[in-house]
Amino acid sequence: MRHEKSPGIAHAAVLLTVLFLAGSSAALAGPAEETEERVLRIHDWKTGEVYAEVPARVGSRLFFGWVHSLEKIPWNEYFHVDAENNLVLDAIDFPAFGAGIPENKGRICYVKDGLIHMEEIGQVFPELHWLNSQVFTRDISLDGALVARGADLPQHARLRLVIEKK
């Protein structure tokens, strides 16, 4: 007696093999590459005029340094860009407590090299707004490259920093 394979079983075996190979090659290729181009822009809040624009990506690191207007102490903020183009505040550091300075932001707080460090903050900002001071706004950098200094931006202009699609 001769046994013939059912065409349905043969098709199913081929389909499973194709699906297995497709899944294996996708796993070997790693995560899908990001195709959406992003930029960090600093705009005039009212007119929309762009003062700075640089390429950004998910995971980019933003540094925003300024001087506390009342306490006159340097303040450093460290953010990363998330998949929704938000700025996520990771850490802050500054030399002393004073008016308007939080005493318990983040999950980790310690003193090192004369600075109070607060880390693992995780506060999400869709964008940053500030009234620029050419004296009190220090450096703004992305992934270690200078984007702008307060002295490069218009004095007393209300500014908006945002991550946007290009």
HELIX and SHEET records of a PDB file:
HELIX    1   1 PRO A    7  ALA A   29  1                                  23    
HELIX    2   2 GLY A  150  ASP A  152  5                                   3    
SHEET    1   A 4 VAL A  50  ALA A  56  0                                        
SHEET    2   A 4 ARG A  38  ASP A  44 -1                                        
SHEET    3   A 4 ARG A 158  LYS A 165 -1                                        
SHEET    4   A 4 LEU A 128  LEU A 131 -1                                        
SHEET    1   B 7 ILE A 108  LYS A 112  0                                        
SHEET    2   B 7 LEU A 115  PHE A 125 -1                                        
SHEET    3   B 7 LEU A  87  PHE A  94 -1                                        
SHEET    4   B 7 PRO A  74  VAL A  81 -1                                        
SHEET    5   B 7 ARG A  61  VAL A  67 -1                                        
SHEET    6   B 7 THR A 137  LEU A 142 -1                                        
SHEET    7   B 7 ALA A 145  ARG A 149 -1                                        
END                                                                             
